[in-house]
Amino acid sequence: MIPPKVTVLFLTNMKRFPALRISPLFPSQKLFTDIHGKHNAYLDMNPSLHIDFSGNTTVLVRRVNYRKFCNRTFSIYEGQSNSDYCIARSHIDIPFNYLNFEPLTYDYNRPTYTTYWLGLEDIRFINGSSILVTVPELNPSGQPSIFQASLEGNRIHSFVDCSPCQIEKNWMPFLENEEPHVIYKVNPLTRKGVMSEGLEEIMDSHPDLIGYHGSTNGIPFQGQQLFLIHTSRDRSYHRWLLVDFAKKSAKWSDEFVFFSGTYIEFPCSLCVYRDRIFISLGVNDDKALLLELAQQDIHAFL
């Protein structure tokens, strides 16, 4: 049941978002034979999106060999958790349902370590050629940690571990004077340079943000940086977060959900093109969606 102060963003408030578009992403299935000797296929989830100033788009879709359920149980269909990506490049004027996906390859070129989680997880774009990615098998502990890497064509390479290299996920990258930074922690609101260890606290802890952590990259909005953050309780909940780094202040929206019947909603990317805002969203770890709304629609929340 949705708490009283939570807004169902796209279902009960359709008048507030008249320009909303929902685009499902449909890469070709990746088939395999599972541990039961049955035919099976990887599930699409947690897409990532980048749109440049000319409207050129890069779309990544993560694919996994497990299924999660609303009661927090899951089934895995191979001996280890495996995650990979496919990639499509196009232009914003071409509908997303016409995207032609190809496998995304990667070359670690560095030692790997024993872990239960194989492959790349939850990519965030820093810019069109640089990404942040979680890679457990590159951490000596075998636990999730964040690396910066280069995206060139359909290949990811030049993995560099980000400081501090420990059990971490969900940094939110943004550009400040063309230099890459991240929101390292939401509560208290803390930032750092992508490759630096120094942490700068922007704002003290706040009760509204307890349990919230990073979701998307940041985009310029009203001379500040706009992010989506989320938390997981009985289901996923979200807030818009607008940060003024110069004034060391922030404001945020009430909690909301994207859809009434989901239990996992995982936004990875936030993009702006002219007056349009795009969100890449994984739903229930088995669906990949792109959502579009107008910039003016966000004003109603902040």
Secondary structure, DSSP 8 states (H G I E B T S, - for coil): ---TT-EETTTTTGGG-TT-EEEE------EEE-TTS-EEE-EEEEEEEEE-TT-EEEEEEEEESEEE-TTS-EEESSSSEEEEEEEEEEETTS-GGG---EE-EE---S-----SEEE-EEEEEEETTEEEEE-GGGSTT-S--EEEEEEETTEEEEEEE-SS-SS----EEEEETTEEEEEEETTTEEEEETT----EEEE---GGGTT-EE-S--EEETTEEEEEEEEESSSEEEEEEEEETTTTEEEE---EES-TT-S-EEEEEEEEETTEEEEEEEETTTEEEEEEEEHHHHTTT-
